Amino acid sequence: MIRLSQASKTYYPRGRPPVVALKPTTFDIPVGEVTAILGESGAGKTTAGRLINGLTRPTSGSVEIDGVDIARLGHRELVEATRRIGVVFQGAALLARRTAQQNVELPLRIAGVGRAARRERARELLARVGLEAKAGAHPSQLSGGQRQRVAIARALSARPEYLLADEATSGLDAETTRSILGLLRELRDDLNLTVVLITHEMDVVRELADRAVLFENGSVAEQAAVSEAVRTPGSRLGNLILPPVNVAPAPRGTTTWEVGYTVGGVALDWPAALSARLGVPVLLLGGISEVINGDAAGRLYVAVPSGTPAESILAAGKSLGLILQPRGGDSADAEKVTFAR
């Protein structure tokens, strides 16, 4: 597991005031899952990524990989520790004068692996990402998606346990993005990789992520399992992943409730079941339904007759696997995702 504990980063440019890139921050990246790190430009997500892969050291706090604080290691030990983390950058960052195979071999060459062993490993990985026939091609002869696949193969060359993908699909078209995400999913499942996605693309999060960490103003604003965030009314993280939609006003004499759910025990006829449990008509006003990491999830709005006790609505929803909240306000009884600051 990767754990940041009160990790912060402040830069001290000469002749200028200090720049706080990351405030004291704590979050975990569980083994075997895909964790997405989200946030606007300048929110701190890229700095967090640089701490994880050892490109920079925290000003305070710790960065642990399987219990070892890499912030306290010497240079040689740090290089050895971070070999367990493969990195894929935006735009692939391949060396133009080297072939696809030579690019994949490069980390092994730097590590002193013999020619025969590194060639065999490179051929194996190029076949794994579907580019065995392109081993002799230079980056200029490859499409954007093919270059990114070579970059993924290169990141896997040293057999890492973790893969950090920093905006790895940014700038790619939709079809190519889907193919890259499909590859990452296969690698996670087949190689038991722990994947960290630094991204601003919600399609990527919906397609692949198990967990998400939202950065705002240099610190973690919210973190949760994606399935929990999208089913929890009022979650900022959930609203980013599965945005709320405008629906028609509720009829007079009713109140509007927001309903969140993910498939996993939630029946498709839940509006009728909710109505039956409450003993009053429940009108579905509209909303949105999406596929989140292979499972259907929804954020919809229903109208319930005014005067229906809120505690009865909450209890009936919970019994059906739903989380409800009055639209436009918090309910003290509604379940929330975990916030961390």
N, C-alpha and C positions, 0 to 999 in steps of 0.2 A: 504494500500500500504506500502511496505517496501522501504525506501530510505536511501542510504548512501550518505552523503554530505561531501566531502573532508575528508573522513575517512582514517586514516593511522594507521599503527601498526609497532612499532620498539621495538625489544627485546634488553635488556641490560644484556647479560651474564656476570657473575662475572669474572674479569680478562681478558676479551676479548673485541674486538671492538663491537659497537652496530650492530645489524642485522636489516636491513630495510626489513620487510616481505611484507609490503603494503605501497606504496606511496599514497599521497592524492588522493582519488578515489571518484567519484560521479556516481551513477547510480540508477535507479528505478526498482522495481519489481511490475508490475501492478497486481491488484487484478483479480482473475479469470483466469489468464493465466499460462502457463508453461514457465518459464525462465531458460535457460541453461547457466551455467557459465563454460566457457571453458578455457583451457590453459595448457601448459606443466608443468611438475613438477617444483615447485619453482616459478611459474608465479604470485602467489598471490591468486588463486581462493579458496584454502582451508582456508586461513586466512580470506578472505571475508566471507566465510561460518561460521566460528567461531565467527565473529563479529555479523552476523545475528542471530545466535541462542544463543548469550549471553555467550558463553564459554570463550570469552576473550573480553576485553574492548579496544576501539581504543585509540591510543596515542593522536590523535587529530581528530577533526571533530565529526560528529554525525551519529548515527544509529537509524532511526525512524521507528517505527511500528505503522501505522495509526496515525501519528502525535506525538507519544510519543517517546522521545529520551531515549532509554533504556541504553545508555552509562552513563546517569546521575542518574539512579535509585540506591537506596540502595539494599542490597542483597535480602531482603524479597520481595521488589517490583519487582526486576529483575526476581526472580523465578516465581512470579505470571504472569508477562508479557510474559515470554518465554514459558509458558504453552500453549500459542496460536500457538506455532510452534512445530509440531511433527517432529522428526528426525529419518531417516533411514540411518544406517551406512553401509559401505562396509562389507560384511561377516556376516550381520545380528546382531552379537554381542548379542546373546541370552545367558541366564544363563543356564549352562549345567544341573544343578540339579533340574531345575524347568520344569514343563510340558509346552506345548504350551499355555494352558489357564493361567497358573500361570505367564508366561512371559508377556502375554497381560495384566493381572491384575496388574502387579507390579507398574506402574505409578499411578494407582488409589489407590493402597494400601498406597503408599508414601504420596499421597495427602489426606489421611484420609477418603476415601470413604468406606462405610460399605460393609461387605462381600457379602451380597445378591445383592446389586447394582452393585458391580464390577464384580461379576460372570455373571450376566445377560448381562452386557456390553461386557464382553470378549466373551461370547457365540455368541452374535449378530455380533461382528466383525469377529470372526473366520468363521462364516457362510458367512459373506460378502466377505471374501477373499477365499472362497471355501475350508476351512479346518475344518469344523465343526466336521467331523469324526476323526480328529487328535488332539482333545482337550487334551487328556490324554497322548499324545506322548511326549517324551523328544527330544531335538534337535538332538541327535545322531541317532534317528530313523526317521529323516526327510531328504528329499533331499535338495540340495542347494536352489532350487526355493521355496520349502515349507518353509524353514527357513526364507527366505526373505519375504514371505507372512506373516508369523507370526510377523516379525519385523515391517512390514507395519501396521498390525492390532494393535500392541503395540503402534506405533507412533500416531495412531488415537484414542487411548483409552480416552484421555482427551478432545475429540472433538475440535481439533485445527482448526484454519482457514487457516494455512499455513503448508505445508509439505516440509521439506528440505531433499532431498535424495542425500547423499554424496557417489558417485561411487556405487550406490545401485545395479547395474547390472554387475559390474566388476567381472570377473572370472566365470560368468555363461555362459552356452552354448547358442547358438543362439535361439533355440526354447524356452528355459526357459526365456531368456531375452525378447522375444516377448510377452510371457504370463505376465511377470511383467509389461511391458510397457502398455499392454492392460488393466491391472488392474488399473494402475495409471491413465490412460485416463478415465476409468469408474468412478473412485473416484473423479477426477476433475469435471466431468460433473454432477454426481449424488449429490455430497456433496458441489459443488461450491468451491472446494479447490483451493488455489493458490499454485502452485508447483514450487520449486526451485531445479533444477538438477545440481549438480556439477559433471562433467563428462569429460572424454577425448574420449568417444566413439561417433563418428559421426553418426553411425546408430541410436543411441538413440536420437540424436538431430533431425535427419530427420524424425524419427517416431513420436515424441511427442512434441517437443518444438514449442512454438509460437514466442518466442524471444530468442536471444542469446547475451551473453556478453563475449567478448574475452579478456583475460588477457595476457599481455606480460611484462616481466621484472618488475613485482610488481605493475602494473597499468592497467587501462582499455585502450586497444588499439582501440577497435571498438565495437559498440553495435547497434543492429538493429533487426527489425522483421525478422524472418528466411526467409519468403517469399520474402522480399525485398533484403536481402543479397545475396541469391542465384541467383537473376535475375539481379544483378548489376555487370557488368564487372569491374575488378580491386579491388573488395572487398576481403580483406584477409579472413574475416569471411566467405564470400560466397565460396571462394576457398577451405576452409577447409571442409565445409559442402557438397559442390558439386564440387569435384576437376576437374580442366581442364584436357582435354585429348589431346594426340597427334593426329593430323590429317594430311592428305596428303597435300603437298605444293599446294598453289593456282596456277592455270594455268597462263602462261605468259600473261601480259596485264590486270591482275586483282589485286585487293587488298583484303586482308582477314579482315573480321569484326567478332568480337565476339558478339554473340546474347544471351541475358538472358531473361527468361520469366517464369512466373508461370501461370497456367491455371486460368481463371477468366476473360473471354473476349477475350482470344487469340485463334483464330481458328487454327485447325490442319493443314490447308492448307496455313499457313502464308508465306512460301517461295514463293509460286505462287502469293499470294496477294502482297508481297513486290516487286516482279519483276514487277507486273502490275502497281503498283503506281510509280515506278521509270522509267518505260518504257525501262528497260534494263534486260538482263537475269541475274538471281541470282542463283548461283550454291551452293548447300548444300554440304559442305566438310565433315561433320561428327560432333561428339560431344557426349554429354551424356544427358540422361533424367532419372529422378528419381521421386519417390513419396515422397513428403515432407509434413508430417503431413496430409496425406490423399489427397493431390492435386499433380498433375503432375507438374514438374519443369524441365527446360532444360537449358543447356549451350552448344550452338552449334556454328559452324563457317561456314560462307558463303563467297563466292568470288563474288565481284562486279567489273564490268569493271572499270579500272583505268580512272580517269577523271570525274567520277560521283561525283558531289559536295557533300562534307561531310554533309553540312547542309540539303541537300535533303534526304540523307540516314537516318539521325537522325530523321527528321520530319516524314518520311514515317514509320519508325519503331515505333515511339511514337504513331502514329495514329492507329497502330495495336496492341498496348499494349506491344511492345518489347523495350528493352534497348540495344543499339548497341554501340560498341566502336572499333576503329581500333585495331587489334591484335598487341600486342607488345608496345603499348603506350597509354597514357591517352589522352582523348579528353576533351577539356575545356567545351564542350557543353553536355557531357554525364552526366546523373543524377547519383548521388552518395548516398550511405547510410551515415548516420550521424556518424562522428567520435567523440569520447570523450576521452580526456586525463586528 
